[in-house]
Amino acid sequence: MPELRVHAGRHYAIQFHYALPDDAWCVELSGAVPAPALWAEIPNAATHLPGPAFLVAVIPDEDPNLEPTVHVHSDDEHAIPYEIMRWFMEHVTGQVERCRVAFEQEEPEAVE
């Protein structure tokens, strides 16, 4: 389920997904687009949906030697407000921390 935020009249979305080919979690930032008009008749339906992602953070969770990266995906220029970038990076930081904790929990105990 995407997380939505409105800033200065524009809608933004963050969503998470797992990329099997990369063995990594992805955190995507996109503009949010209006949901189909027919959804207005459905109780509690989303009013906006994520559009095409323009920033994607890739957080490896299988190889602790790989660093997280942020990829820019855009055919045109996007101005990202500071508060939206902070919001996105807070989500990225949280996912990096969860993956690092999982790495630590999976490491076998050192034999003395």
Backbone as XML, in Angstrom:
<?xml version="1.0"?>
<chain id="A" units="angstrom">
  <residue number="1" name="MET">
    <atom name="N" x="0.837" y="-1.170" z="0.000"/>
    <atom name="CA" x="0.000" y="0.000" z="0.000"/>
    <atom name="C" x="0.888" y="1.240" z="0.000"/>
  </residue>
  <residue number="2" name="PRO">
    <atom name="N" x="0.731" y="2.110" z="-0.961"/>
    <atom name="CA" x="1.583" y="3.307" z="-1.001"/>
    <atom name="C" x="1.235" y="4.274" z="0.129"/>
  </residue>
  <residue number="3" name="GLU">
    <atom name="N" x="2.220" y="5.058" z="0.494"/>
    <atom name="CA" x="2.009" y="6.141" z="1.447"/>
    <atom name="C" x="1.949" y="7.421" z="0.631"/>
  </residue>
  <residue number="4" name="LEU">
    <atom name="N" x="0.954" y="8.242" z="0.914"/>
    <atom name="CA" x="0.740" y="9.465" z="0.136"/>
    <atom name="C" x="0.968" y="10.696" z="0.997"/>
  </residue>
  <residue number="5" name="ARG">
    <atom name="N" x="1.402" y="11.774" z="0.346"/>
    <atom name="CA" x="1.582" y="13.050" z="1.040"/>
    <atom name="C" x="1.322" y="14.173" z="0.055"/>
  </residue>
  <residue number="6" name="VAL">
    <atom name="N" x="0.724" y="15.242" z="0.567"/>
    <atom name="CA" x="0.485" y="16.444" z="-0.233"/>
    <atom name="C" x="1.442" y="17.519" z="0.271"/>
  </residue>
  <residue number="7" name="HIS">
    <atom name="N" x="2.105" y="18.177" z="-0.663"/>
    <atom name="CA" x="3.008" y="19.274" z="-0.319"/>
    <atom name="C" x="2.823" y="20.370" z="-1.356"/>
  </residue>
  <residue number="8" name="ALA">
    <atom name="N" x="2.504" y="21.564" z="-0.895"/>
    <atom name="CA" x="2.319" y="22.732" z="-1.774"/>
    <atom name="C" x="1.355" y="22.425" z="-2.922"/>
  </residue>
  <residue number="9" name="GLY">
    <atom name="N" x="0.304" y="21.686" z="-2.601"/>
    <atom name="CA" x="-0.722" y="21.392" z="-3.593"/>
    <atom name="C" x="-0.422" y="20.231" z="-4.527"/>
  </residue>
  <residue number="10" name="ARG">
    <atom name="N" x="0.770" y="19.653" z="-4.436"/>
    <atom name="CA" x="1.124" y="18.493" z="-5.275"/>
    <atom name="C" x="1.064" y="17.233" z="-4.433"/>
  </residue>
  <residue number="11" name="HIS">
    <atom name="N" x="0.665" y="16.137" z="-5.063"/>
    <atom name="CA" x="0.572" y="14.849" z="-4.392"/>
    <atom name="C" x="1.803" y="14.005" z="-4.722"/>
  </residue>
  <residue number="12" name="TYR">
    <atom name="N" x="2.334" y="13.323" z="-3.701"/>
    <atom name="CA" x="3.492" y="12.444" z="-3.849"/>
    <atom name="C" x="3.159" y="11.093" z="-3.243"/>
  </residue>
  <residue number="13" name="ALA">
    <atom name="N" x="3.860" y="10.067" z="-3.716"/>
    <atom name="CA" x="3.651" y="8.714" z="-3.204"/>
    <atom name="C" x="4.989" y="8.033" z="-2.983"/>
  </residue>
  <residue number="14" name="ILE">
    <atom name="N" x="5.034" y="7.228" z="-1.931"/>
    <atom name="CA" x="6.162" y="6.339" z="-1.669"/>
    <atom name="C" x="5.598" y="4.934" z="-1.606"/>
  </residue>
  <residue number="15" name="GLN">
    <atom name="N" x="6.279" y="4.018" z="-2.295"/>
    <atom name="CA" x="5.892" y="2.622" z="-2.174"/>
    <atom name="C" x="7.137" y="1.747" z="-2.140"/>
  </residue>
  <residue number="16" name="PHE">
    <atom name="N" x="6.980" y="0.590" z="-1.533"/>
    <atom name="CA" x="8.052" y="-0.385" z="-1.384"/>
    <atom name="C" x="7.746" y="-1.596" z="-2.256"/>
  </residue>
  <residue number="17" name="HIS">
    <atom name="N" x="8.765" y="-2.195" z="-2.810"/>
    <atom name="CA" x="8.601" y="-3.503" z="-3.455"/>
    <atom name="C" x="9.950" y="-4.221" z="-3.428"/>
  </residue>
  <residue number="18" name="TYR">
    <atom name="N" x="9.879" y="-5.524" z="-3.600"/>
    <atom name="CA" x="11.102" y="-6.325" z="-3.609"/>
    <atom name="C" x="11.469" y="-6.658" z="-5.045"/>
  </residue>
  <residue number="19" name="ALA">
    <atom name="N" x="12.720" y="-6.417" z="-5.412"/>
    <atom name="CA" x="13.213" y="-6.713" z="-6.765"/>
    <atom name="C" x="14.033" y="-8.006" z="-6.697"/>
  </residue>
  <residue number="20" name="LEU">
    <atom name="N" x="13.432" y="-9.102" z="-7.103"/>
    <atom name="CA" x="14.116" y="-10.397" z="-7.060"/>
    <atom name="C" x="15.426" y="-10.413" z="-7.842"/>
  </residue>
  <residue number="21" name="PRO">
    <atom name="N" x="15.479" y="-9.858" z="-9.059"/>
    <atom name="CA" x="16.753" y="-9.928" z="-9.803"/>
    <atom name="C" x="17.902" y="-9.239" z="-9.068"/>
  </residue>
  <residue number="22" name="ASP">
    <atom name="N" x="17.596" y="-8.230" z="-8.275"/>
    <atom name="CA" x="18.626" y="-7.481" z="-7.551"/>
    <atom name="C" x="18.818" y="-7.961" z="-6.122"/>
  </residue>
  <residue number="23" name="ASP">
    <atom name="N" x="17.947" y="-8.875" z="-5.651"/>
    <atom name="CA" x="17.950" y="-9.268" z="-4.235"/>
    <atom name="C" x="17.968" y="-8.024" z="-3.357"/>
  </residue>
  <residue number="24" name="ALA">
    <atom name="N" x="17.013" y="-7.136" z="-3.625"/>
    <atom name="CA" x="17.014" y="-5.851" z="-2.932"/>
    <atom name="C" x="15.600" y="-5.315" z="-2.768"/>
  </residue>
  <residue number="25" name="TRP">
    <atom name="N" x="15.437" y="-4.550" z="-1.705"/>
    <atom name="CA" x="14.206" y="-3.776" z="-1.507"/>
    <atom name="C" x="14.327" y="-2.483" z="-2.277"/>
  </residue>
  <residue number="26" name="CYS">
    <atom name="N" x="13.239" y="-2.035" z="-2.843"/>
    <atom name="CA" x="13.209" y="-0.759" z="-3.553"/>
    <atom name="C" x="12.198" y="0.153" z="-2.866"/>
  </residue>
  <residue number="27" name="VAL">
    <atom name="N" x="12.607" y="1.391" z="-2.669"/>
    <atom name="CA" x="11.723" y="2.423" z="-2.149"/>
    <atom name="C" x="11.588" y="3.429" z="-3.281"/>
  </residue>
  <residue number="28" name="GLU">
    <atom name="N" x="10.348" y="3.634" z="-3.736"/>
    <atom name="CA" x="10.110" y="4.496" z="-4.892"/>
    <atom name="C" x="9.398" y="5.778" z="-4.488"/>
  </residue>
  <residue number="29" name="LEU">
    <atom name="N" x="9.859" y="6.893" z="-5.034"/>
    <atom name="CA" x="9.177" y="8.174" z="-4.873"/>
    <atom name="C" x="8.612" y="8.572" z="-6.226"/>
  </residue>
  <residue number="30" name="SER">
    <atom name="N" x="7.345" y="8.938" z="-6.238"/>
    <atom name="CA" x="6.706" y="9.367" z="-7.479"/>
    <atom name="C" x="5.700" y="10.460" z="-7.187"/>
  </residue>
  <residue number="31" name="GLY">
    <atom name="N" x="5.268" y="11.105" z="-8.237"/>
    <atom name="CA" x="4.108" y="11.959" z="-8.129"/>
    <atom name="C" x="2.889" y="11.045" z="-8.033"/>
  </residue>
  <residue number="32" name="ALA">
    <atom name="N" x="1.882" y="11.473" z="-7.314"/>
    <atom name="CA" x="0.654" y="10.677" z="-7.218"/>
    <atom name="C" x="-0.359" y="11.243" z="-8.208"/>
  </residue>
  <residue number="33" name="VAL">
    <atom name="N" x="-1.046" y="10.356" z="-8.872"/>
    <atom name="CA" x="-2.038" y="10.745" z="-9.876"/>
    <atom name="C" x="-3.432" y="10.402" z="-9.354"/>
  </residue>
  <residue number="34" name="PRO">
    <atom name="N" x="-4.444" y="11.148" z="-9.787"/>
    <atom name="CA" x="-5.799" y="10.859" z="-9.326"/>
    <atom name="C" x="-6.235" y="9.435" z="-9.689"/>
  </residue>
  <residue number="35" name="ALA">
    <atom name="N" x="-6.943" y="8.818" z="-8.766"/>
    <atom name="CA" x="-7.509" y="7.491" z="-9.005"/>
    <atom name="C" x="-8.627" y="7.615" z="-10.040"/>
  </residue>
  <residue number="36" name="PRO">
    <atom name="N" x="-8.982" y="6.516" z="-10.689"/>
    <atom name="CA" x="-10.078" y="6.566" z="-11.667"/>
    <atom name="C" x="-11.358" y="7.124" z="-11.042"/>
  </residue>
  <residue number="37" name="ALA">
    <atom name="N" x="-12.090" y="7.900" z="-11.813"/>
    <atom name="CA" x="-13.313" y="8.543" z="-11.309"/>
    <atom name="C" x="-14.312" y="7.527" z="-10.764"/>
  </residue>
  <residue number="38" name="LEU">
    <atom name="N" x="-14.357" y="6.340" z="-11.333"/>
    <atom name="CA" x="-15.289" y="5.312" z="-10.859"/>
    <atom name="C" x="-15.025" y="4.902" z="-9.409"/>
  </residue>
  <residue number="39" name="TRP">
    <atom name="N" x="-13.805" y="5.096" z="-8.954"/>
    <atom name="CA" x="-13.469" y="4.720" z="-7.586"/>
    <atom name="C" x="-14.161" y="5.612" z="-6.560"/>
  </residue>
  <residue number="40" name="ALA">
    <atom name="N" x="-14.619" y="6.774" z="-6.968"/>
    <atom name="CA" x="-15.278" y="7.706" z="-6.044"/>
    <atom name="C" x="-16.515" y="7.076" z="-5.415"/>
  </residue>
  <residue number="41" name="GLU">
    <atom name="N" x="-17.106" y="6.114" z="-6.101"/>
    <atom name="CA" x="-18.305" y="5.449" z="-5.587"/>
    <atom name="C" x="-17.979" y="4.341" z="-4.585"/>
  </residue>
  <residue number="42" name="ILE">
    <atom name="N" x="-16.721" y="3.969" z="-4.464"/>
    <atom name="CA" x="-16.308" y="2.885" z="-3.577"/>
    <atom name="C" x="-15.915" y="3.484" z="-2.223"/>
  </residue>
  <residue number="43" name="PRO">
    <atom name="N" x="-16.553" y="3.033" z="-1.145"/>
    <atom name="CA" x="-16.193" y="3.553" z="0.181"/>
    <atom name="C" x="-14.722" y="3.270" z="0.517"/>
  </residue>
  <residue number="44" name="ASN">
    <atom name="N" x="-14.065" y="4.256" z="1.080"/>
    <atom name="CA" x="-12.665" y="4.165" z="1.523"/>
    <atom name="C" x="-11.673" y="3.880" z="0.393"/>
  </residue>
  <residue number="45" name="ALA">
    <atom name="N" x="-12.052" y="4.099" z="-0.833"/>
    <atom name="CA" x="-11.128" y="3.889" z="-1.954"/>
    <atom name="C" x="-10.083" y="5.000" z="-1.974"/>
  </residue>
  <residue number="46" name="ALA">
    <atom name="N" x="-8.923" y="4.663" z="-2.464"/>
    <atom name="CA" x="-7.849" y="5.655" z="-2.580"/>
    <atom name="C" x="-8.252" y="6.751" z="-3.558"/>
  </residue>
  <residue number="47" name="THR">
    <atom name="N" x="-7.849" y="7.968" z="-3.250"/>
    <atom name="CA" x="-8.139" y="9.085" z="-4.147"/>
    <atom name="C" x="-6.992" y="9.323" z="-5.120"/>
  </residue>
  <residue number="48" name="HIS">
    <atom name="N" x="-5.797" y="8.836" z="-4.765"/>
    <atom name="CA" x="-4.619" y="8.991" z="-5.622"/>
    <atom name="C" x="-3.817" y="7.690" z="-5.642"/>
  </residue>
  <residue number="49" name="LEU">
    <atom name="N" x="-3.112" y="7.483" z="-6.731"/>
    <atom name="CA" x="-2.267" y="6.308" z="-6.918"/>
    <atom name="C" x="-0.858" y="6.761" z="-7.308"/>
  </residue>
  <residue number="50" name="PRO">
    <atom name="N" x="0.153" y="5.943" z="-7.013"/>
    <atom name="CA" x="1.502" y="6.307" z="-7.436"/>
    <atom name="C" x="1.603" y="6.390" z="-8.952"/>
  </residue>
  <residue number="51" name="GLY">
    <atom name="N" x="2.296" y="7.398" z="-9.424"/>
    <atom name="CA" x="2.596" y="7.513" z="-10.841"/>
    <atom name="C" x="3.940" y="6.850" z="-11.104"/>
  </residue>
  <residue number="52" name="PRO">
    <atom name="N" x="4.527" y="7.116" z="-12.255"/>
    <atom name="CA" x="5.854" y="6.554" z="-12.541"/>
    <atom name="C" x="6.891" y="7.095" z="-11.551"/>
  </residue>
  <residue number="53" name="ALA">
    <atom name="N" x="7.732" y="6.199" z="-11.041"/>
    <atom name="CA" x="8.744" y="6.591" z="-10.054"/>
    <atom name="C" x="9.808" y="7.464" z="-10.704"/>
  </residue>
  <residue number="54" name="PHE">
    <atom name="N" x="10.212" y="8.530" z="-9.983"/>
    <atom name="CA" x="11.334" y="9.323" z="-10.470"/>
    <atom name="C" x="12.567" y="9.183" z="-9.602"/>
  </residue>
  <residue number="55" name="LEU">
    <atom name="N" x="12.427" y="8.640" z="-8.395"/>
    <atom name="CA" x="13.577" y="8.261" z="-7.566"/>
    <atom name="C" x="13.323" y="6.854" z="-7.053"/>
  </residue>
  <residue number="56" name="VAL">
    <atom name="N" x="14.348" y="6.004" z="-7.130"/>
    <atom name="CA" x="14.234" y="4.645" z="-6.615"/>
    <atom name="C" x="15.488" y="4.344" z="-5.799"/>
  </residue>
  <residue number="57" name="ALA">
    <atom name="N" x="15.298" y="4.068" z="-4.516"/>
    <atom name="CA" x="16.403" y="3.635" z="-3.674"/>
    <atom name="C" x="16.421" y="2.113" z="-3.721"/>
  </residue>
  <residue number="58" name="VAL">
    <atom name="N" x="17.590" y="1.548" z="-3.992"/>
    <atom name="CA" x="17.761" y="0.097" z="-4.061"/>
    <atom name="C" x="18.601" y="-0.318" z="-2.862"/>
  </residue>
  <residue number="59" name="ILE">
    <atom name="N" x="18.010" y="-1.164" z="-1.997"/>
    <atom name="CA" x="18.656" y="-1.557" z="-0.749"/>
    <atom name="C" x="18.864" y="-3.066" z="-0.755"/>
  </residue>
  <residue number="60" name="PRO">
    <atom name="N" x="20.103" y="-3.527" z="-1.045"/>
    <atom name="CA" x="20.373" y="-4.960" z="-1.081"/>
    <atom name="C" x="20.134" y="-5.596" z="0.293"/>
  </residue>
  <residue number="61" name="ASP">
    <atom name="N" x="19.533" y="-6.781" z="0.300"/>
    <atom name="CA" x="19.319" y="-7.447" z="1.584"/>
    <atom name="C" x="19.890" y="-8.862" z="1.610"/>
  </residue>
  <residue number="62" name="GLU">
    <atom name="N" x="20.652" y="-9.228" z="0.594"/>
    <atom name="CA" x="21.273" y="-10.558" z="0.564"/>
    <atom name="C" x="22.793" y="-10.485" z="0.709"/>
  </residue>
  <residue number="63" name="ASP">
    <atom name="N" x="23.393" y="-9.392" z="0.313"/>
    <atom name="CA" x="24.849" y="-9.246" z="0.354"/>
    <atom name="C" x="25.204" y="-7.996" z="1.155"/>
  </residue>
  <residue number="64" name="PRO">
    <atom name="N" x="25.727" y="-8.181" z="2.381"/>
    <atom name="CA" x="26.033" y="-7.014" z="3.227"/>
    <atom name="C" x="27.159" y="-6.138" z="2.678"/>
  </residue>
  <residue number="65" name="ASN">
    <atom name="N" x="27.877" y="-6.608" z="1.660"/>
    <atom name="CA" x="28.959" y="-5.810" z="1.072"/>
    <atom name="C" x="28.451" y="-4.819" z="0.033"/>
  </residue>
  <residue number="66" name="LEU">
    <atom name="N" x="27.205" y="-4.969" z="-0.413"/>
    <atom name="CA" x="26.640" y="-4.041" z="-1.392"/>
    <atom name="C" x="26.004" y="-2.854" z="-0.684"/>
  </residue>
  <residue number="67" name="GLU">
    <atom name="N" x="26.272" y="-1.663" z="-1.191"/>
    <atom name="CA" x="25.721" y="-0.449" z="-0.590"/>
    <atom name="C" x="24.388" y="-0.080" z="-1.223"/>
  </residue>
  <residue number="68" name="PRO">
    <atom name="N" x="23.514" y="0.541" z="-0.431"/>
    <atom name="CA" x="22.280" y="1.082" z="-1.013"/>
    <atom name="C" x="22.630" y="2.187" z="-2.010"/>
  </residue>
  <residue number="69" name="THR">
    <atom name="N" x="21.802" y="2.329" z="-3.027"/>
    <atom name="CA" x="21.993" y="3.363" z="-4.036"/>
    <atom name="C" x="20.654" y="4.031" z="-4.332"/>
  </residue>
  <residue number="70" name="VAL">
    <atom name="N" x="20.709" y="5.239" z="-4.853"/>
    <atom name="CA" x="19.503" y="5.942" z="-5.280"/>
    <atom name="C" x="19.637" y="6.187" z="-6.774"/>
  </residue>
  <residue number="71" name="HIS">
    <atom name="N" x="18.622" y="5.785" z="-7.519"/>
    <atom name="CA" x="18.613" y="5.925" z="-8.972"/>
    <atom name="C" x="17.582" y="6.984" z="-9.369"/>
  </residue>
  <residue number="72" name="VAL">
    <atom name="N" x="17.937" y="7.801" z="-10.328"/>
    <atom name="CA" x="17.032" y="8.816" z="-10.852"/>
    <atom name="C" x="16.438" y="8.270" z="-12.143"/>
  </residue>
  <residue number="73" name="HIS">
    <atom name="N" x="15.115" y="8.221" z="-12.213"/>
    <atom name="CA" x="14.399" y="7.712" z="-13.392"/>
    <atom name="C" x="13.481" y="8.821" z="-13.883"/>
  </residue>
  <residue number="74" name="SER">
    <atom name="N" x="13.866" y="9.466" z="-14.957"/>
    <atom name="CA" x="13.029" y="10.543" z="-15.456"/>
    <atom name="C" x="13.442" y="10.941" z="-16.864"/>
  </residue>
  <residue number="75" name="ASP">
    <atom name="N" x="12.449" y="11.176" z="-17.679"/>
    <atom name="CA" x="12.718" y="11.718" z="-19.006"/>
    <atom name="C" x="12.717" y="13.243" z="-18.987"/>
  </residue>
  <residue number="76" name="ASP">
    <atom name="N" x="12.087" y="13.808" z="-17.955"/>
    <atom name="CA" x="12.048" y="15.258" z="-17.837"/>
    <atom name="C" x="12.473" y="15.652" z="-16.424"/>
  </residue>
  <residue number="77" name="GLU">
    <atom name="N" x="12.689" y="16.913" z="-16.231"/>
    <atom name="CA" x="13.193" y="17.416" z="-14.957"/>
    <atom name="C" x="12.093" y="17.428" z="-13.900"/>
  </residue>
  <residue number="78" name="HIS">
    <atom name="N" x="12.457" y="17.040" z="-12.686"/>
    <atom name="CA" x="11.547" y="17.102" z="-11.543"/>
    <atom name="C" x="12.206" y="17.933" z="-10.452"/>
  </residue>
  <residue number="79" name="ALA">
    <atom name="N" x="11.484" y="18.886" z="-9.925"/>
    <atom name="CA" x="11.942" y="19.623" z="-8.755"/>
    <atom name="C" x="11.291" y="18.966" z="-7.551"/>
  </residue>
  <residue number="80" name="ILE">
    <atom name="N" x="12.121" y="18.440" z="-6.655"/>
    <atom name="CA" x="11.607" y="17.746" z="-5.477"/>
    <atom name="C" x="11.783" y="18.662" z="-4.276"/>
  </residue>
  <residue number="81" name="PRO">
    <atom name="N" x="10.677" y="19.053" z="-3.648"/>
    <atom name="CA" x="10.790" y="19.919" z="-2.475"/>
    <atom name="C" x="11.601" y="19.244" z="-1.356"/>
  </residue>
  <residue number="82" name="TYR">
    <atom name="N" x="12.301" y="20.056" z="-0.613"/>
    <atom name="CA" x="13.154" y="19.566" z="0.472"/>
    <atom name="C" x="12.382" y="18.654" z="1.427"/>
  </residue>
  <residue number="83" name="GLU">
    <atom name="N" x="11.200" y="19.064" z="1.851"/>
    <atom name="CA" x="10.422" y="18.251" z="2.806"/>
    <atom name="C" x="10.052" y="16.896" z="2.224"/>
  </residue>
  <residue number="84" name="ILE">
    <atom name="N" x="9.783" y="16.832" z="0.937"/>
    <atom name="CA" x="9.451" y="15.555" z="0.291"/>
    <atom name="C" x="10.709" y="14.693" z="0.203"/>
  </residue>
  <residue number="85" name="MET">
    <atom name="N" x="11.845" y="15.297" z="-0.097"/>
    <atom name="CA" x="13.097" y="14.538" z="-0.150"/>
    <atom name="C" x="13.439" y="13.979" z="1.230"/>
  </residue>
  <residue number="86" name="ARG">
    <atom name="N" x="13.244" y="14.770" z="2.275"/>
    <atom name="CA" x="13.484" y="14.282" z="3.646"/>
    <atom name="C" x="12.559" y="13.115" z="3.970"/>
  </residue>
  <residue number="87" name="TRP">
    <atom name="N" x="11.282" y="13.240" z="3.612"/>
    <atom name="CA" x="10.297" y="12.183" z="3.838"/>
    <atom name="C" x="10.738" y="10.889" z="3.139"/>
  </residue>
  <residue number="88" name="PHE">
    <atom name="N" x="11.147" y="11.015" z="1.875"/>
    <atom name="CA" x="11.631" y="9.866" z="1.118"/>
    <atom name="C" x="12.859" y="9.247" z="1.796"/>
  </residue>
  <residue number="89" name="MET">
    <atom name="N" x="13.837" y="10.078" z="2.140"/>
    <atom name="CA" x="15.072" y="9.566" z="2.731"/>
    <atom name="C" x="14.834" y="8.954" z="4.115"/>
  </residue>
  <residue number="90" name="GLU">
    <atom name="N" x="13.852" y="9.427" z="4.863"/>
    <atom name="CA" x="13.503" y="8.782" z="6.140"/>
    <atom name="C" x="13.028" y="7.351" z="5.893"/>
  </residue>
  <residue number="91" name="HIS">
    <atom name="N" x="12.239" y="7.149" z="4.844"/>
    <atom name="CA" x="11.789" y="5.799" z="4.497"/>
    <atom name="C" x="12.965" y="4.929" z="4.029"/>
  </residue>
  <residue number="92" name="VAL">
    <atom name="N" x="13.856" y="5.515" z="3.241"/>
    <atom name="CA" x="15.037" y="4.781" z="2.777"/>
    <atom name="C" x="15.900" y="4.394" z="3.970"/>
  </residue>
  <residue number="93" name="THR">
    <atom name="N" x="16.155" y="5.332" z="4.873"/>
    <atom name="CA" x="16.965" y="5.063" z="6.052"/>
    <atom name="C" x="16.355" y="3.950" z="6.893"/>
  </residue>
  <residue number="94" name="GLY">
    <atom name="N" x="15.055" y="3.989" z="7.077"/>
    <atom name="CA" x="14.381" y="2.943" z="7.845"/>
    <atom name="C" x="14.546" y="1.580" z="7.202"/>
  </residue>
  <residue number="95" name="GLN">
    <atom name="N" x="14.438" y="1.504" z="5.877"/>
    <atom name="CA" x="14.597" y="0.222" z="5.185"/>
    <atom name="C" x="16.032" y="-0.270" z="5.270"/>
  </residue>
  <residue number="96" name="VAL">
    <atom name="N" x="17.011" y="0.634" z="5.149"/>
    <atom name="CA" x="18.421" y="0.253" z="5.286"/>
    <atom name="C" x="18.652" y="-0.325" z="6.676"/>
  </residue>
  <residue number="97" name="GLU">
    <atom name="N" x="18.133" y="0.328" z="7.704"/>
    <atom name="CA" x="18.308" y="-0.159" z="9.075"/>
    <atom name="C" x="17.670" y="-1.532" z="9.263"/>
  </residue>
  <residue number="98" name="ARG">
    <atom name="N" x="16.467" y="-1.749" z="8.713"/>
    <atom name="CA" x="15.820" y="-3.064" z="8.828"/>
    <atom name="C" x="16.649" y="-4.145" z="8.156"/>
  </residue>
  <residue number="99" name="CYS">
    <atom name="N" x="17.203" y="-3.837" z="6.982"/>
    <atom name="CA" x="18.025" y="-4.825" z="6.270"/>
    <atom name="C" x="19.310" y="-5.122" z="7.040"/>
  </residue>
  <residue number="100" name="ARG">
    <atom name="N" x="19.918" y="-4.111" z="7.617"/>
    <atom name="CA" x="21.158" y="-4.323" z="8.377"/>
    <atom name="C" x="20.904" y="-5.150" z="9.628"/>
  </residue>
  <residue number="101" name="VAL">
    <atom name="N" x="19.796" y="-4.914" z="10.300"/>
    <atom name="CA" x="19.441" y="-5.728" z="11.467"/>
    <atom name="C" x="19.244" y="-7.177" z="11.034"/>
  </residue>
  <residue number="102" name="ALA">
    <atom name="N" x="18.588" y="-7.386" z="9.909"/>
    <atom name="CA" x="18.377" y="-8.749" z="9.401"/>
    <atom name="C" x="19.712" y="-9.419" z="9.077"/>
  </residue>
  <residue number="103" name="PHE">
    <atom name="N" x="20.672" y="-8.667" z="8.491"/>
    <atom name="CA" x="22.003" y="-9.227" z="8.221"/>
    <atom name="C" x="22.637" y="-9.712" z="9.515"/>
  </residue>
  <residue number="104" name="GLU">
    <atom name="N" x="22.592" y="-8.864" z="10.541"/>
    <atom name="CA" x="23.223" y="-9.187" z="11.819"/>
    <atom name="C" x="22.585" y="-10.411" z="12.459"/>
  </residue>
  <residue number="105" name="GLN">
    <atom name="N" x="21.278" y="-10.543" z="12.339"/>
    <atom name="CA" x="20.580" y="-11.677" z="12.942"/>
    <atom name="C" x="20.860" y="-12.975" z="12.202"/>
  </residue>
  <residue number="106" name="GLU">
    <atom name="N" x="21.213" y="-12.897" z="10.913"/>
    <atom name="CA" x="21.469" y="-14.092" z="10.113"/>
    <atom name="C" x="22.919" y="-14.564" z="10.190"/>
  </residue>
  <residue number="107" name="GLU">
    <atom name="N" x="23.835" y="-13.695" z="10.647"/>
    <atom name="CA" x="25.244" y="-14.078" z="10.699"/>
    <atom name="C" x="25.435" y="-15.174" z="11.744"/>
  </residue>
  <residue number="108" name="PRO">
    <atom name="N" x="26.180" y="-16.237" z="11.387"/>
    <atom name="CA" x="26.439" y="-17.296" z="12.378"/>
    <atom name="C" x="27.344" y="-16.768" z="13.486"/>
  </residue>
  <residue number="109" name="GLU">
    <atom name="N" x="27.155" y="-17.317" z="14.656"/>
    <atom name="CA" x="27.984" y="-16.925" z="15.813"/>
    <atom name="C" x="29.447" y="-17.258" z="15.524"/>
  </residue>
  <residue number="110" name="ALA">
    <atom name="N" x="30.327" y="-16.377" z="15.923"/>
    <atom name="CA" x="31.760" y="-16.629" z="15.755"/>
    <atom name="C" x="32.191" y="-17.749" z="16.691"/>
  </residue>
  <residue number="111" name="VAL">
    <atom name="N" x="32.997" y="-18.670" z="16.190"/>
    <atom name="CA" x="33.489" y="-19.788" z="17.001"/>
    <atom name="C" x="34.778" y="-19.347" z="17.645"/>
  </residue>
  <residue number="112" name="GLU">
    <atom name="N" x="34.825" y="-19.505" z="18.983"/>
    <atom name="CA" x="36.040" y="-19.102" z="19.699"/>
    <atom name="C" x="36.895" y="-20.293" z="20.026"/>
  </residue>
</chain>
